[in-house]
Amino acid sequence: MDIKKILSEAAKQKASDIHLVFGLPPMVRHDGELKPFTLDGAALPAVADIDLDQAVKALLDAPQRQRLQEDRDLDAAASIDPYRYRVNFAFDRGHLKVAARIVDDSKPTLEEIGMPESVRELLDLPQGLILVTGPTGCGKSTTLAAMVNHINSTRAAHIITLEDPIEYLFTSDKSVISQRQLGDDMTSFAEGLKHSLRQDPNVIMVGEMRDLETIATAITLAETGHLVLATLHTYSAAQTIDRIIDIFPAHQQGQIRSQLSIILSAVISQRLLPRLSGGRIAAREIMLRNNAIANLIRENKIAQIKTVLETNIQNGMTTLDRHLKQLYQAGEIDKSTALQYMEESGFLES
């Protein structure tokens, strides 16, 4: 089984992901749907251990192979001209498995991903914390890349990205961009963030805030005159704020609420949905900090944030339910998709 050919052909077929699992035929994801991969119109046989060993040898160098054996999990970037991939290697009941995400090298723009003007304006801020949240595979990395692309093309700034692995490769335009990859260029996100303070950055993009130290450092950087862009695996603005506060010890939570009320510029929570015309489209909840939001965070009244989103539509905020309704009414998604992701199904008919 030619692993490189499978990856290359899957990219040509516009798949978003490829899965190689022992005992199953290669699988690909198209527009969110997982299906068996076909090559030249024919199904492929089940993946064997020898195929997975070939994938390791074809996609990883010697130090990466050593890390995989020691850690039993590895994220890596791979290239098969002209395509690039974000690849995860892991073990399942003693057998290796591979999940590869195809990275589109064309730099996404905020217009292409449907980001509203209210969010674009935030990217001109000299400091603050902008969080993009949602489940795995919802386009968080693409949204961050579009934000970095916008800053790079509109103003002079020093942008540092901390990624695992590097996905979109940027060329410095009006900005100077430094891209650092976990494992090769830094030992951890927390260490990379800490040392970035000495590198004269204006904008710092963190691929994922995974632990208390990374979150604490990101908050400090946003306080000290930097614009920080980051992701979390949370489902709404309210859950995002609760997650950040809850990760800290109880005696620090009051202080963190106070800090967040000042530096949290926005939370953009998104899902990727099948589009009626083909492909996928993002549905988003957007929270922008204003005095009401800041007061709710400071006073620990996070559950009331949704009400503020509903009453500030004209200021660029929206709930996920409202955006789903707009997408349905515009003919972008079907009714069953809208209802599947809505918190209050009756909102669609209101």
C-alpha positions in Angstrom: 0.0 0.0 0.0 1.6 3.3 -1.1 0.9 5.6 1.8 2.2 8.8 0.1 0.0 8.1 -3.0 -3.1 7.7 -0.7 -2.4 11.0 1.0 -1.7 12.8 -2.3 -4.8 11.4 -4.0 -7.0 12.1 -1.0 -5.9 15.8 -1.2 -6.7 15.8 -4.9 -10.2 14.5 -4.1 -10.6 17.5 -1.7 -10.8 15.3 1.5 -10.2 17.1 4.8 -8.8 14.1 6.7 -7.4 10.6 6.1 -7.5 7.8 8.7 -5.3 4.7 8.6 -6.4 2.2 11.2 -5.3 -1.4 11.5 -7.8 -3.8 10.1 -9.9 -1.2 8.3 -9.6 0.2 4.8 -8.2 3.7 4.5 -11.0 6.2 5.4 -11.4 9.9 4.3 -13.6 12.7 5.5 -15.4 14.8 2.9 -17.5 17.7 4.0 -17.7 16.3 7.5 -18.7 12.8 6.4 -16.4 9.8 7.0 -16.3 7.2 4.1 -14.0 4.5 2.6 -11.3 5.9 0.4 -11.3 4.8 -3.3 -8.3 4.9 -5.6 -8.9 4.9 -9.3 -12.5 4.0 -8.5 -11.6 0.9 -6.5 -11.8 0.2 -2.8 -8.5 -0.5 -1.0 -7.8 -3.5 1.3 -7.6 -3.3 5.1 -4.6 -1.5 6.5 -1.9 -3.8 7.9 0.9 -3.2 10.3 3.4 -3.1 7.5 1.5 -0.3 5.9 1.5 1.7 9.1 5.3 1.0 9.5 5.7 2.4 6.0 3.8 5.5 7.0 6.1 6.1 9.9 9.2 5.7 7.7 7.8 7.8 4.9 6.6 10.8 7.0 8.9 11.0 10.0 12.6 11.5 10.4 14.7 9.5 12.9 14.3 11.8 15.9 10.5 11.9 15.4 10.4 8.1 15.1 12.3 7.9 18.4 9.9 10.3 20.1 6.9 8.3 18.9 8.3 5.1 20.4 9.0 6.8 23.7 5.8 8.9 24.0 3.4 6.7 22.1 1.8 9.8 20.5 3.2 12.3 18.1 1.9 15.3 16.1 4.0 16.2 13.1 3.8 18.2 9.9 4.4 16.4 6.6 4.7 17.5 2.9 4.0 15.5 -0.2 4.5 18.0 -3.0 2.4 20.1 -3.5 0.3 19.2 -0.4 0.9 19.7 3.3 -0.5 17.7 6.2 -0.9 17.8 10.0 -0.4 14.2 11.0 -1.1 12.5 14.4 0.5 9.1 15.1 -0.9 7.1 18.1 -1.4 3.5 19.2 -4.6 1.6 19.5 -4.5 -1.9 21.2 -0.9 -2.2 20.3 -1.2 -1.2 16.7 -0.2 2.2 15.2 -2.9 4.4 13.8 -2.5 7.6 11.7 -4.8 10.6 11.3 -3.8 13.2 8.7 -5.4 16.6 8.2 -4.8 18.2 4.8 -3.6 21.8 5.1 -4.7 24.1 2.4 -1.6 26.2 1.6 -3.7 29.1 0.3 -3.8 31.6 3.2 -7.5 32.0 4.3 -8.9 35.5 4.5 -11.4 36.8 7.0 -13.8 37.5 4.1 -13.6 33.9 2.9 -14.4 32.4 6.3 -17.3 34.9 6.8 -15.9 36.7 9.8 -17.9 39.9 10.6 -16.4 43.3 10.6 -16.7 43.6 14.3 -14.1 40.9 14.8 -11.7 42.4 12.1 -11.6 45.6 14.0 -10.3 43.8 17.1 -7.2 42.7 15.2 -6.1 46.3 15.1 -6.0 46.4 18.9 -2.5 46.8 20.5 -3.4 44.3 23.3 -6.0 41.9 24.5 -6.9 38.2 24.3 -9.0 36.8 21.5 -10.1 33.2 21.8 -11.4 30.9 19.1 -13.2 27.9 20.5 -15.1 24.8 19.5 -14.7 21.0 19.1 -12.0 19.3 17.1 -12.3 19.9 13.4 -14.4 23.0 13.6 -11.9 25.2 11.8 -10.2 26.9 14.7 -6.7 26.7 13.1 -8.1 28.2 9.8 -9.7 31.0 11.7 -6.5 31.8 13.6 -4.6 31.7 10.3 -7.0 34.1 8.7 -6.5 36.5 11.6 -2.7 36.3 11.3 -3.0 36.7 7.5 -5.1 39.9 8.1 -2.6 41.4 10.5 0.3 40.5 8.3 -1.2 42.2 5.3 -2.5 45.4 7.0 0.0 46.6 9.6 3.6 46.5 10.7 3.9 44.1 13.7 6.1 41.3 14.9 3.9 38.2 15.0 5.1 35.1 16.8 3.1 31.8 16.3 3.5 28.8 18.6 2.1 25.7 16.9 1.9 21.9 17.2 2.7 21.4 14.3 3.1 24.4 12.0 0.2 24.3 9.6 0.0 27.4 7.4 3.3 28.7 6.2 3.4 32.5 6.2 5.7 34.9 4.4 6.3 38.2 6.1 4.4 41.0 4.4 3.9 44.3 6.3 4.6 42.3 9.5 7.5 40.2 10.5 6.4 36.6 11.3 8.2 34.0 13.4 6.7 30.5 13.4 7.8 28.1 16.2 6.9 24.4 16.3 6.5 22.4 19.4 9.3 19.9 19.8 11.6 21.4 17.2 11.7 25.1 18.2 10.3 25.0 21.8 9.8 22.4 24.6 6.2 23.5 25.5 3.7 26.1 24.8 4.2 27.6 28.2 8.0 27.8 27.7 7.5 29.3 24.2 5.1 31.9 25.5 7.4 32.8 28.4 10.4 33.3 26.2 8.5 35.2 23.5 8.3 38.1 26.0 12.0 38.7 25.3 11.5 38.6 21.5 9.8 42.0 21.1 6.4 40.7 19.9 3.3 42.7 19.1 1.0 39.7 18.3 1.3 36.1 19.7 -0.7 33.3 18.3 -0.9 30.1 20.5 -2.2 27.0 18.7 -3.8 25.7 21.9 -4.0 26.7 25.6 -3.6 23.3 27.1 -2.7 23.8 30.8 -2.7 26.3 33.7 0.8 27.6 33.0 0.0 28.4 29.3 -3.2 30.1 30.2 -1.7 32.1 33.0 1.2 33.2 30.7 -1.2 34.1 27.9 -3.2 36.3 30.3 -0.1 38.0 31.6 1.1 38.7 28.0 -2.3 40.2 27.1 -2.0 42.4 30.2 1.5 43.7 29.3 0.7 45.2 25.9 0.4 42.2 23.5 -2.4 41.0 21.3 -2.8 37.2 22.0 -4.8 34.9 19.8 -5.4 31.4 21.0 -7.8 28.4 21.0 -9.6 26.3 23.5 -11.7 23.2 23.2 -14.9 24.7 24.6 -18.4 25.1 23.2 -19.5 28.6 24.1 -18.3 31.9 25.5 -19.7 31.2 29.0 -18.1 27.7 29.1 -14.8 29.2 27.9 -14.7 31.7 30.7 -15.7 29.1 33.3 -13.0 26.7 32.0 -10.3 29.4 32.3 -11.3 30.4 35.8 -11.8 26.8 37.0 -8.3 25.7 36.0 -6.9 28.0 38.7 -6.8 27.3 42.4 -9.8 28.7 44.3 -7.7 31.4 46.0 -6.7 32.8 42.6 -10.0 32.7 40.9 -11.2 36.2 42.0 -8.0 37.7 40.6 -8.3 35.8 37.3 -11.9 37.0 36.9 -10.7 40.6 37.4 -7.9 40.1 34.8 -10.2 38.5 32.3 -12.8 41.3 32.6 -10.1 43.7 31.4 -8.1 41.8 28.8 -10.6 39.3 27.2 -11.5 41.1 24.0 -13.6 38.4 22.3 -14.6 34.7 22.4 -15.6 33.3 19.0 -17.1 29.8 19.4 -17.7 28.0 16.1 -19.0 24.8 14.4 -18.5 23.6 10.8 -21.7 22.6 9.2 -22.5 20.9 5.8 -23.4 23.6 3.3 -26.4 23.0 0.9 -24.3 24.2 -2.1 -21.4 21.9 -1.1 -18.5 22.2 1.3 -18.9 23.5 4.8 -19.8 26.8 6.5 -19.0 28.1 10.0 -21.8 28.9 12.5 -20.5 31.1 15.3 -21.4 32.5 18.7 -19.5 35.8 19.1 -18.9 37.6 22.4 -17.2 41.0 22.4 -16.2 42.5 25.6 -18.1 45.6 26.7 -19.0 47.0 30.1 -21.8 44.6 30.6 -19.7 41.5 29.8 -16.8 42.8 31.9 -19.1 43.3 34.9 -20.6 39.8 34.5 -17.1 38.2 34.4 -15.9 40.2 37.4 -19.1 39.5 39.5 -19.1 35.8 38.5 -22.4 36.0 36.7 -21.3 34.0 33.7 -24.7 32.4 33.1 -26.1 35.8 32.1 -23.7 36.3 29.2 -26.1 34.8 26.7 -28.6 37.6 27.5 -26.0 40.2 26.7 -25.2 38.5 23.4 -28.9 38.6 22.4 -29.3 42.3 23.3 -26.1 43.4 21.5 -26.7 42.0 18.0 -26.3 45.5 16.5 -22.8 45.7 18.1 -21.6 42.6 16.4 -22.4 39.9 18.9 -24.6 36.9 18.3 -25.6 33.6 19.8 -25.1 30.3 18.0 -28.8 29.8 17.8 -29.3 33.2 16.1 -26.5 32.6 13.6 -27.9 29.1 12.8 -31.3 30.7 12.1 -29.7 33.2 9.8 -27.8 30.5 7.9 -31.0 28.5 7.5 -33.1 31.5 6.3 -30.4 32.4 3.8 -30.5 28.9 2.3 -27.0 28.0 3.4 -27.9 25.0 5.6 -31.0 22.8 5.8 -33.4 22.7 8.7 -32.2 19.4 10.2 -28.7 20.7 10.4 -29.9 23.9 12.1 -31.9 21.9 14.6 -29.1 19.5 15.3 -26.8 22.3 16.6 -29.4 24.6 18.2 -29.6 24.8 22.0 -33.3 25.9 21.8 -35.0 24.2 18.8 -38.1 26.5 19.1 -35.9 29.5 18.3 -35.9 28.5 14.6 -39.6 29.1 14.3 -39.7 32.3 16.4 
